[in-house]
Amino acid sequence: MSVFLFPGQGSQRPGMGADFFASSTVARAVFEEAETLYGGGLLNAIFRGDGELLNHTALAQPALLTVEVAMARHLIGAGIRPSACAGHSLGEIPALVLAGVCAFSDAFQFTRERARLMSEHVPAGGMAAVLGLDAEAIERALPCGVQVANYNGPGQTIISGNEAGLNAAAEALKAAGAKRVVPLKVSGPFHSEYMRGAAQHFSAVLADVPFSNPEVTVVSSVSGQVIGSGEEARTLLGQQLFSPVRWTQAVAALPGVSAIEVGPGNVLKGLCKRIDGAPEVATTDTLDGVLAILPPL
């Protein structure tokens, strides 16, 4: 068995999961359920929409949840079961679905609300990738109004904050030895204290959703530790919007030495290559990729 890793927003691409929909009965059932829950138009946007359309948070988040759960269900149907799950930010939601913590239908609905809140309840600000400087040095150099948003691994840390703070941070980080500070194309200061308002609304939404204890080990990207109960999962999901993604810590807590990136692209494979002790990651964003890792009959 392998660890299932689920990527977050930013990994979406037009046509993702189309071959699973066409050829996998198990995956198609997930897509069709999502289409019904969405009220029509979701699959057309995923399979035939353009990149600009899919980059809108309100569409990207439910689309990625759908694709990743569909791919994971296909893997399980093919005999590849997860020994543990973890997800990067949004990816934690499909991880919880696969671990039996929440139903896909409930997760789909609260993911749509999460996406709406992140689109509408967002103060001015942004994010930037800091390359070539370790996280501890970054933390020491950051000015007021900016904080670490993603601990992605050695050599890549994401910061988040208001515009003035980010401008000051870029100068301070270059002076501290950063190779580059690259602004990201995002609409707000996600995974920072500026998102507490949206998080409060999201926690209220989650309060009415049934959460069960995990049936499979799930490592949280909020705490960097194994989630002990359904109630802890609910609390962590609410905190996720304003908390940093502790991906380096989460990867260190994963059991096993092999993992599968369940979703479009290979972002997590790239991050894990740079983290000492991280599992070796296979990608399965196409049916051919799944066939390559199937155990021999």
C-alpha positions, 0 to 999 in steps of 0.5 A: 500500500502507498500513501495518497497525496492530494495537491491543492489549488494551482494544480488544476488544468483543462481536461483533467480527469477526462480519461478517467471519466471516459473509461472508469465506471467508478470515477465516472460515478463521482463526476456525475454526482458532482455534476448533479450537486453543482447543478450542471456545467461543472464537467463542461468547465473541467473537460472543455473549459479554458485555463482562465476559467478553471483558475477562478477559485469558485470553480477550481476548488470544487473541480479539483475535489471532484477530480481527485476523489474520482482518481482515488476511487479508481485507484482503490477499485484497481486494487491500490489502497492507501496506507495513509493520506495527506493533502496540500491545503485544499487537498486535505479535503479529498484526503478526508473523504477517502479516509471516511471522515466526511461524505463526498456530497457534504465535502463538495458543498462545503468546498463550494462555500470555502471557495466562495468565502475565499473569493468574496471575503478577502482583504487586499494583499497577496503572496510570494514565493521565496527561493533559496533561503531557509524558512527560519531565516525568512521568519526572522527577516519578515516585517510586520504584516507578512507571515509564512503561508507555506512551508513547502520544503528546503529552498521554497517557502511562500509568504503572505500579507498586505501589499506594503508588507510584501514590498518591504519583505522582498527587500528584506529577504533579498538582503538576507540572502534570498535568491528570488522573491516571486509574486504569485498570481493570487487574489489575496493573502491566503493562509494568513491572519488576514483570512480569519474573518473568512475562516470564522464563516467557514467554521460555522458552515462546518459545524453542521456537517457530520464528521467521523473518525478517520478510517485511514491515517490522515496527516494534517497540513495544518498541524503537520501531525496525524488527525486523531478524530473527526472533531479534530479534522473539523477544527483544523479545516476551519483553521486552515484558511489562516494557518500556514501549510506545514507540508515539510512537517506533514511529509515527515509524519507520513508512514511508508516510503512510497506515495502516489500523487492523486490529482493533476500534475506533479507539484507534490512529487517535485516538493517531496524530491527536495525534502529529506526523508520524504517518500518517493512519489509516483504520479497518476494523473492519467490512466496510463500512469495508473497502469504503470504502478499496478501490481502484477497479476 
